[in-house]
C-alpha cells in the first residue's frame, strides 16, 4: 500500500453561474520517501490539488468525488478533529509566501513552540529545544537569536528556511511544497531547494513539489505529473518525461525553456492561453492550442475535438492524448503485420 493514494479526485466550486470543475479525475500515489513533482501553467489546478489533500479548499469550493487515502485513512471524509491531528503533524505544507504564513506579531520561537504544543504534550522548554534543533538543521545562522526575532526582521531566504523548519517540527511523513521559492532570487532558490531535498532524503520524508519550473522538477523529483485545465495529461518518471515528452503540451513546456531557444532569437512559446475552467473546450482541453491536431493528410482528428482522451501507456509513462494513442495503434498494427 502506498503512503498516499489519490483516486479520481474531483474538486468543484459552486458559483452563481453554475459549478466550475477545478480538478477532474486526478489520480496518483506517493510512496514513503518518494519525491513527486506537479507542473503546469498558472490555472492548471496544481495548488487546488495540493490544498485538496488536506481538505483545505475554502468555500465555495468542495471535494465532489474521488478519495484521498493516507496510510489507509480516507482524508476527504474524515472529521475536522481527525484532520487536525494529521495537518502539520503527519502531513506538513510549505506555502508560496512565508510572510503570509508567519504571524507578524509573534516571534519565531513563539510560533514554533505553539505549533509543537498543539500536537504534543511537552513543556515550553522542551518545545524550544526542539525548535532550536530544527533551525540548526535548516542551517539558520545564530539560531538562538532568530528564535526571539520577528518575521519582518528576517530576509526572504531566512523566512523560507524558517517555514521549512516549522514543516519539519513534528517529523512529518509528507511535505507538500507549493511554489516554495517563487519570491526568492535565483541563488537563494537553488540553496532552498538543495536544503529541502537533503532534509527529505535524511528523514525519508515524501515530498510533493508544486511548481511551474521544469528545471527544478528535473533536479529534485523522481516522478512527475503534468496538469492542464484541471486534469493530469502526462505522468511517469521525471527523467523519462523530460528526455522524451509525449504529450504536445509537455513538449511545449520544455521547448519554452530559455535554454531551448537559439541565442538572440525569441523564446519558444505555446500559442494561446489556458482556457477558463468555466468554459472548457470540448474533447481534449488542449486542442485549440495544439500544433498536432491535424493528421499527416491535413485532416483534423475528430476525436481531439469530440472526446476527452483517456490514458495510454508509453514506456513507463501514461499520456492522455489521441495523437499518441493513434501512433501507438499504428505501430502495433505494423508489428503485427510483420
WOWOSUL-V668129 format. One record per helix or strand of 2 or more residues. SS is the DSSP state (@ for helix, = for strand). FROM is the first residue (numbers start at 0). TO is the last residue. If there is no record, write none. Layout:
<<SS | FROM | TO> <SS | FROM | TO>>
//
This chain:
<<= | 3 | 14> <= | 17 | 29> <= | 34 | 38> <@ | 45 | 52> <= | 60 | 69> <= | 72 | 73> <@ | 74 | 76> <@ | 79 | 85> <= | 90 | 93> <@ | 97 | 100> <@ | 107 | 118> <@ | 123 | 136> <@ | 142 | 146> <@ | 150 | 152> <@ | 155 | 167> <= | 173 | 177> <@ | 185 | 202> <= | 205 | 210> <@ | 213 | 219> <= | 222 | 227> <= | 230 | 236> <@ | 237 | 242> <@ | 247 | 254> <@ | 257 | 259> <@ | 286 | 288> <@ | 301 | 305> <= | 311 | 313> <= | 316 | 318> <@ | 321 | 336>>
//
